[in-house]
Amino acid sequence: MTAAIAFHHYPDFDVVHREFIRVVCAADLMAHLAELKELEPGLVASLKEEGKIPVELSHAEVEEIFHGLMAEISESQAYLSI
């Protein structure tokens, strides 16, 4: 867990825990995308080109995860009345 937190901005740095670090890095990316509330056209393609999507996900998969995350956030906000 410590390696995943320490290296989540450098997903290829620690070879021993690489897969776990890449998952945390992807979760961090989704958290930052969620702050935008909507995906801008071309953003996912740009992130893929820059190598900022640390796991092998297609453009459609990233968008699907994003929309699912936004739905869960919305449901949680409604439940918590925030």
C-alpha positions in Angstrom: 0.0 0.0 0.0 2.8 2.4 0.9 4.5 1.8 -2.5 1.2 2.4 -4.3 0.8 5.8 -2.6 4.4 6.8 -2.9 4.8 6.0 -6.5 1.3 6.6 -8.0 2.6 9.5 -10.0 5.4 7.3 -11.3 3.7 4.0 -12.2 6.6 2.4 -13.9 9.2 3.1 -11.2 8.7 0.3 -8.7 8.8 -3.0 -10.5 7.8 -5.1 -7.5 4.4 -3.5 -6.9 3.9 -2.2 -10.5 0.4 -3.5 -11.1 -0.9 -2.2 -7.8 0.7 1.2 -8.3 -0.8 1.4 -11.8 -4.3 0.7 -10.4 -3.9 3.5 -7.8 -2.5 5.8 -10.5 -5.6 5.1 -12.6 -7.9 5.8 -9.6 -6.0 9.1 -9.1 -6.6 10.0 -12.8 -10.3 9.2 -12.4 -10.5 11.4 -9.3 -9.0 14.3 -11.2 -11.3 13.8 -14.1 -14.3 13.7 -11.8 -13.3 17.2 -10.7 -14.1 18.3 -14.2 -17.6 17.0 -14.0 -17.6 16.4 -17.8 -15.1 15.0 -20.2 -14.0 17.5 -22.8 -13.9 16.2 -26.4 -10.4 14.9 -27.2 -9.3 14.8 -23.5 -9.0 11.0 -23.2 -7.2 10.7 -26.5 -4.8 13.4 -25.4 -4.2 11.7 -22.1 -3.6 8.4 -23.9 -1.1 10.0 -26.3 0.8 11.5 -23.4 0.9 8.2 -21.6 -1.1 9.5 -18.6 -3.5 6.5 -18.6 -1.4 3.9 -16.8 -3.5 0.9 -17.6 -4.5 -0.7 -20.9 -8.0 0.8 -21.2 -9.6 1.9 -24.5 -11.1 5.3 -25.0 -14.6 3.9 -24.6 -13.6 2.0 -21.4 -12.2 5.2 -19.8 -15.4 7.1 -20.7 -17.6 4.3 -19.3 -15.6 4.2 -16.0 -15.9 8.0 -15.9 -19.6 8.1 -16.4 -20.1 5.3 -13.9 -18.0 7.2 -11.4 -20.0 10.4 -11.9 -23.3 8.5 -11.4 -22.0 7.0 -8.2 -20.9 10.4 -7.0 -24.3 11.9 -7.8 -26.1 9.1 -6.0 -23.8 9.5 -2.9 -24.4 13.3 -2.9 -28.2 12.8 -3.1 -28.1 10.2 -0.3 -25.9 12.4 1.9 -27.9 15.6 0.9 -24.8 17.4 -0.1 
